[in-house]
Amino acid sequence: MYLGNTKQDIYFSITNFYYSMSKVKKIISYLVILTLFEIFIFQNTWCCTDAYSQGTELKYRKQLGTKGIENEQFTFPHSLTVDHFGNIYVGDTGNKRVQKFAPNGTFLTSWGSEGSNDGQFLGLHDVTVDPEGKFVYTVELKNHRVQKFYSNGSFITKWGYNNTGGRDLLRSPHQIAVNSLGNVYLTDSNGNQILKFYDNGTFIETIGSKGMSSGEFNTPHGIAIDASNNIYVTDIKNFRVQVFDSNDSFVRQWGTFGTGRDQFSETVLGIAIDINNRVYVVDKINSRVQMFDNTGNYLSGWGSDGNGPQQLHKPEDIAVNNKGDIYITDTRNSRIQILQLVD
């Protein structure tokens, strides 16, 4: 007996099976099927609805921000990061600024405006902080550069992508991460490579090339680095996550194309790793997050399209603090959602 992917398909399959049986068997089977239908279909949210949370209880904590231009408001935020003190930095893309919040969500400061001068932004796409929480780094798609700031927003330096083996305008870094040695890694989505720099902007090397084999990329986008300096990259048009060790050598990969568990669309943009080495991957077009262990085993997943608690609309980035709080840029809802795992 074939069961389709919707409640209606399942209902018609059960109905056809039911009418093919004898009268006595119908009564018995009806009661059994009705019970199973109620338990499995309506209580197992993974089966037949877009909203799901499986394997781990997910607790909604609160929402940070609403749409607008004032402090504590956002316009299509693309990125965020959390330092080891718990401070939250949001790349408020539409408002051309970075906003900083205390661990409890209290607004602290902001910096930036529209432009190409030091401390200004055009196409602000990602923000990250170094492991010690001293420096903040940003990536701009339209200004084609990285900027480095102190954690209070004071400008330090900037650099472009010349002398990296490709013409500046052909490079298109989208996300940025910094390891414990101060090395800065950028996912170059156009060049299909990872660009590696010292934290003063001096170029070190490129990692990878265009392709489908291990260690190659087709539009790398999200990047995160764990406490052991292992690097995790969302290789979005290869529909996978790739992992590299602290020597930048390929270690493993996981993922295939699709909308099921362990599968990715071509919009898996954000990635984060918590202190327990759980890996979180944001799937923008499917408005969901999947969670894996650091070897790629599926652990849990949640999300559906909407604007309510635990719902998302075109999310782009994710971060996790040391207490297990999960921060998601709910981009098209112009807010940050804060969730918590309850193991």
N, C-alpha and C positions, 0 to 999 in steps of 0.2 A: 504494500500500500504506500503510495507516494504522498508525502506531506509537503506542501508548498511553503513559501516563506512568509505568508501572512495568515492572520487568524481566519480570514475568509476561506483561503485555500484549505486550511486544516479542517474547518467546519464542513466543507463540501465533501472532502475525502472521507470523513467520519460518517457523514450522512449516507453516502453511496454504499459504504461497507455495511452500515446498519440495515438498509433495505434489502440486502442480499441474504440476510440470515432468516432462520425460522422464527416463529412467534415467541416461543419460550426463550430461545437464546437472545432474541431482541431485548426482552425485558431485563435479563441479567446483564447483558453487554451494555445496555443503555445506562444502567446505574454505575457500572464500572467506568465506562467511558466518560460519563458526566463528571464523576469524581476526579478522574485523572485530568480531564480537560480543565477543571477549575484549579487544581493544584499546579499543573505544569504550565498552562498557557497564561493564566492571569497572575500567577505569583512569580513565575520565572521571567523577569523583565528582560533578560538577554534574548529570549526566544523571539519575541514578536513586537518589540517596540524599539524606537530609536534611543530611548533613555535607558541607561543601564548602569549598574554598579555591581560587580561580581567579585567575590573572593575576599574583599576587604570592605568593611563599613566605611563610608565616606560621610563626614560631618561637615555641613555648611557652617562656616563661621560668620562671615560678613562680606559686604561689598564695599570696596574702596572707590569713591569717586562717582561722578555722574557726568553727562556730556555738557561741555561748556568751556569757557576760556579763563575762568577764575582759578585761583589756587585750589587744589583738591578736586579740580575738574579736569576732564580729558577730552581730546578730540582724536579718535581713532588711534589709541596707543598701540604701537607695534611691539615694544620690547620692555623687559624689566629684568632686574637682578636683585639679589639679596646678599648683603655682606655677612661676615661671620658674627657681627654684633646684632644682626637682625634688621638693620636699616634697609629700606626698600627704595630702589631707584627705578623710576618709570620713564621710558622714552616716549614722551607725549608728542607723537609724530605730527599730528595736525596742528598743534600749537607751537611747534618748533622749539621745544625746550625739554629739559630733564627736570623732573620733580623728585624730591627726596622726602621720605616719610620715616618716622620713628617706628620701632617694632610694633607698637600698639596702634599704628595707623595715623598718628598725629603728623600733620604737615610740618616740615622743618624748613625747607628752602627750595628754590628753583633757580635755574639759570638757562639762558639761551633766548634767541629771537631769530627772526628770519634774516638770512644773509650768508655771506661767505667769509666774513671776518672771523678772527679768533673768538671762540665762544659762541658763534652763531651757527645755525643749522639750516641745511636744505636737504630734504630727503633723509631725515634722521631715521635710521632703520634698526640699530641695535645699541644696547648699552650693557656694559659689564663692569665688574669690579675685581681688583686683584685679590688673591686669597687672604692678604692681611688687612684688607679694607682701607688701604691708604689712597688708592688711585682709582679713578673712574675713566673708562674708555668708551668712546662712541664711534659709530660708523655711519657715514652719510653717503647715500646713493648718488645724490646730485652734485655734491661737492667733491666726490671721489677722494675721500680722505678719512683718516683716523684722527681724533682729537683725544688728548690726555689731560685730565683735570685732577686736582686734589678733591677729596671727598666733600669739600664744602662748595665745589663748583669753580674754584679758581683755576684759570687756564695755565697749563704747563707747556705743552708742545703739540705739534701736529705733524702728520706726514701723509704723502700720497703713495702711489704704487709704481712709480718709476723704478727702473733698475731691478725689476723682479722677473725679467724674462718675457715680459709682454708689454705692449703699449698701454699707457695709463688708462685711456678711455675704453679699452677692451676689457680691462679688469672690472669686476663688479662684486666686490666683497659684500656679503649680506650680514653675517654674524661674526662675533669676536669672542675670544676666550683667552684667559691668561693663566699660565701654570705657576707653580710655587717657585720656579726659578726666574720668573719675570718675563718669560718668553710669551710673545703675543701671536695668536693664531687667528687667521681670517679665512672664512670660506668664500672662495672666489667662484661664484655661480657661473659666470661667463667663461672663465678660463678653465673650469673643471679641475681646480687644484686647491690645496690649502697653502696659504702664504704665511711664512713664519718670520717674525721680526724680534729683535731685542726691544725692550720697552722704551728705548729712546727713538725708535723708528728705523734703526739700521736693519736692512734686509739680511736674512740668514739663508733661506732656501725655500723651494717649493716642494710640496708633497703631492704625489699622484699625477694623473693625467686623465684625459677623456677616455672613457671606455666602460665596460661592464664587468671586467675581471676584478678579482680581489685587489684592493688598493687603488682602483681607478674610480672615476666619478662621472656622473651625468647630472649636473646641477646640484652640487652640494650646497646646503643652506644652513641648517642648525648645527651648533657645535657646543660641546660642554666638556669639561675636564674634571676628573675625579681627584680625590686626595692623593692618589698614587701617580698622578700626572698622565693617566691613560686618557685618550682623546676619543670622544664619541661624536660621530657626524651623521646627520640625516642626508643621505644620498638620494634626493627626492625622485628623480626620474628613473632611477634604478630600483625604487620602491624598497629601500632597505636602510638599516643603520649599520655603519661600519665603525669598528673599534681599532685604535692604534695604541701601541704602548708608549712609554715615556721616551723611547728612542725614535718615535715616529714610524715604527714598523707595523704593518698590518697584523692584526691578531684574529679577529673574527667578524662575522656579519650575520644579520638576520632580517627577515621580512620578505614578503612577496606582494604583488599587486592585489588589491581587493578591499572590501569593506568589513571583513570578518576579523576575528581576533588574530593577532600575529600578522595582520595585513595592513598595507598602507596605500593611501592615494598618492598623487604627485604633489600634494600640498602638506607634507609633514615638515612643518617649518621650525618649530621650537623643540628643544630637548634639554633636560635637566637631570641631575643625579643627586640623590640625597645622601646623608651620612651613612646609611645602611646599604649603599651601592644599588639602590633601586633606580631604574631609568624610566623617565617619563617622556613621552613623545606626543606632541600636539599635532592633530590632524585637522587642518583648517576647514577644508571643504565638507568634512563629515562632522564638524563641530564636536569633537571628542578628544579624550586623552586616553592613551594606553600606558600601562605600567608593566615593566619587565624587571627581572633580575639582571645583573650585569653580564650574564652569559646569553641573554636573549630569551629566556623562558618567560612566557606570559604569566602575569600575576593577577591583573585586574584591569578594568576599564570603565569609563563613565563619560557621560555627556549626551546631549541632544540639542537640536537647534531651538533657540528661544531666548527669552529675556528674564526668565525666572531664576530662582536659586538652583545652582548646579546645571543650569542651561547655558549654552554658549552660542554666539553668533560670529562666525569667522575668527576664532581665536588664533593668535600667532606665536605667543611665547609663554614660557613657564619657568618658575624658579621655586626652590624648596629651601626653607630655613632649617637650622639645626634642631628645631623642635618638631619638625614634621609638618609645619604649615605649608600649604601649596598655594602659590600665587599664579594666576593665569591672566594674561592680557586678553580680555573678552573684547576684542578690537572693535567690532561693529556695534557693540553695545556701549562702547566708550566707558568702560569700567574695568576694575580689577576685581576678580573674585578670589576670596580667600577660603580655602577648604582645608580639612584635616583628616588624615587617615586614623582610623581607630582599629588597631590590630586585635 
